[in-house]
């Protein structure tokens, strides 16, 4: 069993959280499957509470059906934030044309239409790279981050992970590792040999995880990111894998998943009275000064699971 964590100070409080990129990575514990797994996870959870000396424990993007969510939910003083997650169930699909034709239109375009339009401008290539493409993986990861930073500057939406050399090196190591089975692939869309979009996805036993993507902002009118995602979904279907499009309410996620929406939870857990005071103070601050209008997330056909969840809303148990 392995669970990397980081302990740090934030103002007057000690905080512990999983060692991740701090983007939208799921919280999970790497543990060998088997009847002993639940007990091992429970021991790990007890150790975190007793040995880390933390006032607050952060568990971002935690799946509601996992053992860790069950354990964390028992704590006194828990603030949770709901995140809808779209998952395309593709393992039962056998024919791409039949699947894609059942989807209708995304932004007025049927599958394949945007690529056909782009092909009128030059030679369009779609490639899926592996560890054997070591140098090209490095070059395209750097290109992708450069594109994402340009876009972040334009829309003023930035995250520390976007400028993290450690996260960049982590992605490169995933793509280029040769010690075991391939665990990640990079897909590149190019026009006349120049990259327009890159998408990186992780490979599991039954599911593809969409990790990160970027496109040339100078070609945004051609929707290269949309074309890249379409080919990644197609690749997953052809390899009999589901496709996890990640957290968020973007329209394309509901489209490719056929509105199959799950919910993950980010949890802030008070481990001490001092930590509970911090959560209470933050909850009071939000009530007094923020008060955003509710934004209901609706996914046709899945109202029972998702329509009642509010994106970004906090549900707080402070007692």
C-alpha positions as CSV (number, residue, x, y, z in Angstrom):
1,X,0.0,0.0,0.0
2,X,1.3,3.5,-0.9
3,X,-0.3,6.9,-0.2
4,X,2.1,9.9,-0.8
5,X,1.1,12.9,1.3
6,X,2.4,16.4,1.9
7,X,2.2,18.3,5.2
8,X,2.5,22.1,5.2
9,X,1.6,25.2,7.2
10,X,-1.2,27.6,6.0
11,X,-1.3,30.7,8.2
12,X,-1.8,29.3,11.7
13,X,-2.9,25.8,10.7
14,X,-1.2,22.5,9.8
15,X,-2.6,20.9,6.7
16,X,-2.1,17.5,5.1
17,X,-3.2,16.6,1.6
18,X,-2.3,14.0,-1.1
19,X,0.8,14.7,-3.1
20,X,-0.7,15.5,-6.4
21,X,-0.6,18.1,-9.1
22,X,-3.4,20.1,-7.4
23,X,-5.4,20.2,-10.6
24,X,-8.3,17.7,-10.8
25,X,-6.5,14.4,-9.9
26,X,-8.6,11.9,-8.0
27,X,-7.7,11.1,-4.4
28,X,-7.0,7.4,-4.0
29,X,-4.7,5.0,-2.1
30,X,-2.6,2.6,-4.1
31,X,-3.4,-0.7,-2.5
32,X,-3.4,-4.3,-3.7
33,X,-6.8,-5.7,-4.5
34,X,-8.2,-8.3,-2.2
35,X,-10.1,-8.9,1.0
36,X,-7.5,-7.2,3.1
37,X,-7.7,-3.9,1.2
38,X,-10.5,-2.2,3.2
39,X,-8.6,-2.9,6.5
40,X,-5.4,-1.5,5.0
41,X,-7.1,1.7,3.9
42,X,-8.6,2.1,7.4
43,X,-5.2,1.7,9.0
44,X,-3.8,4.3,6.6
45,X,-6.6,6.7,7.4
46,X,-6.0,6.3,11.2
47,X,-2.3,6.9,10.7
48,X,-2.9,10.1,8.8
49,X,-5.1,11.4,11.6
50,X,-2.8,10.4,14.5
51,X,0.7,10.9,13.1
52,X,0.7,13.9,10.8
53,X,-0.3,16.5,13.4
54,X,-2.7,18.1,11.0
55,X,-5.5,20.5,11.9
56,X,-7.1,20.1,8.5
57,X,-7.1,17.1,6.1
58,X,-7.8,17.8,2.4
59,X,-9.1,15.1,0.2
60,X,-9.8,16.5,-3.3
61,X,-11.9,14.8,-5.9
62,X,-12.8,11.7,-3.9
63,X,-15.1,9.1,-5.4
64,X,-18.3,8.5,-3.3
65,X,-18.1,4.7,-3.7
66,X,-14.6,4.3,-2.2
67,X,-13.7,3.2,1.3
68,X,-11.8,6.4,2.0
69,X,-14.9,8.5,1.4
70,X,-16.9,6.3,3.8
71,X,-14.2,6.8,6.5
72,X,-13.8,10.5,6.0
73,X,-17.5,11.2,6.0
74,X,-17.7,9.9,9.6
75,X,-15.6,12.8,10.9
76,X,-16.9,15.7,12.9
77,X,-16.5,18.9,11.0
78,X,-16.5,18.1,7.2
79,X,-16.9,20.6,4.4
80,X,-17.6,19.0,1.0
81,X,-17.8,20.4,-2.5
82,X,-19.5,18.5,-5.3
83,X,-18.0,18.0,-8.7
84,X,-19.9,16.3,-11.6
85,X,-17.7,13.9,-13.6
86,X,-18.6,12.6,-17.0
87,X,-17.6,9.0,-18.0
88,X,-18.3,7.6,-21.4
89,X,-19.2,3.9,-21.1
90,X,-17.6,2.5,-24.2
91,X,-16.7,-1.1,-23.3
92,X,-20.0,-2.3,-24.6
93,X,-19.7,-0.5,-27.9
94,X,-18.3,-2.3,-30.9
95,X,-18.8,0.1,-33.8
96,X,-17.6,3.7,-33.9
97,X,-19.9,4.8,-36.7
98,X,-22.9,3.4,-34.9
99,X,-21.9,5.1,-31.6
100,X,-21.0,8.4,-33.1
101,X,-24.1,8.6,-35.2
102,X,-26.2,8.2,-32.1
103,X,-24.8,11.3,-30.4
104,X,-26.4,14.1,-32.5
105,X,-24.5,17.4,-32.8
106,X,-22.0,19.1,-30.6
107,X,-22.1,22.9,-31.2
108,X,-24.0,22.2,-34.5
109,X,-21.4,19.7,-35.7
110,X,-21.7,16.0,-36.1
111,X,-18.6,13.8,-35.3
112,X,-16.1,14.1,-38.1
113,X,-17.4,17.4,-39.5
114,X,-14.8,19.6,-37.9
115,X,-11.9,17.4,-39.1
116,X,-13.3,17.3,-42.6
117,X,-13.5,21.1,-42.6
118,X,-9.9,21.4,-41.3
119,X,-8.6,19.0,-44.0
120,X,-9.5,21.6,-46.6
121,X,-6.7,23.8,-45.2
122,X,-3.9,21.2,-45.5
123,X,-2.6,17.8,-44.6
124,X,-4.3,16.7,-41.3
125,X,-2.6,13.9,-39.3
126,X,-3.7,12.1,-36.1
127,X,-1.0,10.2,-34.2
128,X,-0.9,8.4,-30.9
129,X,2.6,8.3,-29.5
130,X,4.2,5.9,-27.1
131,X,7.4,5.5,-25.0
132,X,9.4,4.9,-28.2
133,X,8.7,8.5,-29.2
134,X,10.8,9.8,-26.3
135,X,12.1,13.1,-27.7
136,X,8.8,14.0,-29.4
137,X,6.9,13.4,-26.2
138,X,9.1,15.9,-24.4
139,X,8.8,18.4,-27.2
140,X,5.0,18.2,-27.4
141,X,4.5,18.3,-23.6
142,X,6.5,21.6,-23.6
143,X,4.5,22.9,-26.6
144,X,1.2,22.0,-24.8
145,X,2.2,23.9,-21.7
146,X,3.2,26.9,-23.7
147,X,-0.2,26.9,-25.4
148,X,-2.1,26.5,-22.1
149,X,-0.1,29.4,-20.5
150,X,-1.0,31.6,-23.5
151,X,-4.6,30.7,-23.1
152,X,-4.5,31.2,-19.3
153,X,-3.1,34.7,-19.8
154,X,-5.9,35.5,-22.2
155,X,-8.8,34.4,-20.0
156,X,-7.0,35.1,-16.7
157,X,-7.5,31.6,-15.4
158,X,-4.3,30.2,-13.9
159,X,-3.2,27.5,-11.6
160,X,0.2,26.8,-9.9
161,X,0.4,23.4,-11.6
162,X,0.5,25.2,-15.0
163,X,3.9,26.6,-14.1
164,X,5.2,23.6,-12.2
165,X,8.3,22.0,-13.6
166,X,7.7,19.0,-11.3
167,X,4.2,18.4,-12.9
168,X,5.7,18.8,-16.4
169,X,8.4,16.2,-15.5
170,X,5.8,13.9,-14.1
171,X,3.9,13.9,-17.4
172,X,7.0,13.3,-19.4
173,X,8.0,10.4,-17.1
174,X,4.5,8.8,-17.5
175,X,4.7,9.0,-21.2
176,X,8.3,7.7,-21.5
177,X,8.4,5.0,-18.8
178,X,9.4,1.6,-20.2
179,X,9.7,-0.4,-17.0
180,X,6.3,-2.1,-17.4
181,X,3.1,-1.7,-19.5
182,X,2.4,1.6,-21.2
183,X,0.5,3.7,-18.6
184,X,-0.1,6.9,-20.7
185,X,-0.2,8.1,-24.3
186,X,0.0,11.4,-26.0
187,X,-2.3,12.1,-29.0
188,X,-1.2,14.9,-31.4
189,X,-3.3,16.6,-34.1
190,X,-1.2,18.3,-36.7
191,X,-1.8,20.4,-39.8
192,X,0.9,20.3,-42.5
193,X,3.2,18.8,-39.8
194,X,2.6,21.6,-37.3
195,X,0.9,20.6,-34.0
196,X,-2.5,22.1,-33.4
197,X,-3.6,20.1,-30.4
198,X,-2.2,17.6,-27.9
199,X,-4.1,15.4,-25.5
200,X,-2.6,13.2,-22.8
201,X,-4.5,10.3,-21.3
202,X,-3.7,7.6,-18.7
203,X,-4.4,3.9,-19.3
204,X,-6.1,1.7,-16.7
205,X,-7.4,-1.8,-17.0
206,X,-10.9,-0.8,-17.9
207,X,-10.8,3.0,-18.4
208,X,-8.9,5.8,-20.1
209,X,-8.4,8.9,-17.9
210,X,-8.3,12.2,-19.7
211,X,-5.4,13.9,-18.0
212,X,-4.6,17.2,-19.8
213,X,-4.9,18.8,-23.2
214,X,-3.8,21.9,-25.0
215,X,-4.3,23.5,-28.4
216,X,-2.8,26.3,-30.5
217,X,-4.8,29.4,-29.5
218,X,-4.1,31.0,-32.9
219,X,-6.3,28.2,-34.4
220,X,-9.1,28.2,-32.0
221,X,-11.7,28.8,-34.7
222,X,-10.9,25.4,-36.2
223,X,-11.7,23.7,-32.8
224,X,-8.6,21.5,-32.7
225,X,-9.2,20.5,-29.1
226,X,-12.6,19.2,-30.0
227,X,-11.1,17.1,-32.9
228,X,-8.4,15.8,-30.6
229,X,-11.0,14.7,-27.9
230,X,-13.1,13.0,-30.6
231,X,-10.1,10.8,-31.7
232,X,-9.2,10.0,-28.1
233,X,-12.8,8.8,-27.4
234,X,-12.6,6.8,-30.7
235,X,-9.3,5.2,-29.6
236,X,-10.8,4.2,-26.2
237,X,-13.8,2.6,-27.9
238,X,-11.6,0.7,-30.3
239,X,-9.6,-0.6,-27.4
240,X,-12.7,-1.6,-25.4
241,X,-12.1,0.9,-22.6
242,X,-14.4,3.5,-21.0
243,X,-13.3,7.1,-21.1
244,X,-13.3,9.3,-18.0
245,X,-13.6,12.9,-19.2
246,X,-12.9,14.3,-15.8
247,X,-14.6,16.8,-13.5
248,X,-16.5,19.8,-14.9
249,X,-19.7,20.9,-16.6
250,X,-18.4,21.6,-20.1
251,X,-20.9,20.7,-22.8
252,X,-18.6,18.3,-24.6
253,X,-18.2,16.1,-21.6
254,X,-22.0,15.5,-21.4
255,X,-22.0,14.9,-25.2
256,X,-19.4,12.2,-25.4
257,X,-20.5,10.5,-22.2
258,X,-24.2,10.5,-23.3
259,X,-24.8,12.4,-20.1
260,X,-23.5,9.6,-17.9
261,X,-22.6,11.8,-14.9
262,X,-21.1,10.7,-11.6
263,X,-20.3,12.9,-8.6
264,X,-16.9,13.3,-6.8
265,X,-16.4,15.2,-3.6
266,X,-13.6,17.5,-2.4
267,X,-13.5,17.2,1.4
268,X,-12.0,19.5,4.0
269,X,-11.9,17.7,7.3
270,X,-11.2,19.2,10.7
271,X,-8.9,16.9,12.6
272,X,-8.6,19.2,15.7
273,X,-10.7,21.8,17.4
274,X,-8.4,24.4,15.9
275,X,-9.1,23.0,12.5
276,X,-12.8,23.0,13.2
277,X,-12.6,26.7,14.1
278,X,-10.9,27.4,10.7
279,X,-13.7,25.6,8.8
280,X,-16.4,27.5,10.8
281,X,-14.7,30.8,10.1
282,X,-14.4,30.1,6.4
283,X,-18.1,29.0,6.3
284,X,-19.1,32.2,8.0
285,X,-17.0,34.3,5.6
286,X,-18.7,32.7,2.6
287,X,-22.1,33.3,4.0
288,X,-21.5,36.9,4.7
289,X,-19.5,38.1,1.8
290,X,-19.8,35.7,-1.2
291,X,-23.4,34.5,-1.5
292,X,-23.2,33.5,-5.2
293,X,-26.5,32.7,-6.9
294,X,-27.1,28.9,-7.1
295,X,-26.0,27.3,-10.4
296,X,-27.9,24.1,-10.9
297,X,-26.2,21.5,-12.9
298,X,-28.7,19.6,-15.1
299,X,-28.0,16.6,-17.1
300,X,-31.0,15.2,-19.1
301,X,-31.9,11.8,-18.0
302,X,-29.9,11.9,-14.8
303,X,-31.8,14.4,-12.7
304,X,-31.9,12.0,-9.7
305,X,-28.2,11.7,-9.5
306,X,-27.0,15.1,-10.6
307,X,-29.6,17.8,-11.0
308,X,-29.8,18.4,-7.3
309,X,-26.0,19.0,-7.0
310,X,-24.7,22.6,-7.2
311,X,-21.4,23.0,-8.9
312,X,-19.0,24.6,-6.4
313,X,-21.5,24.5,-3.6
314,X,-20.4,23.5,-0.1
315,X,-22.2,21.2,2.2
316,X,-20.9,21.6,5.7
317,X,-21.3,19.5,8.8
318,X,-20.0,21.5,11.8
319,X,-21.1,20.0,15.0
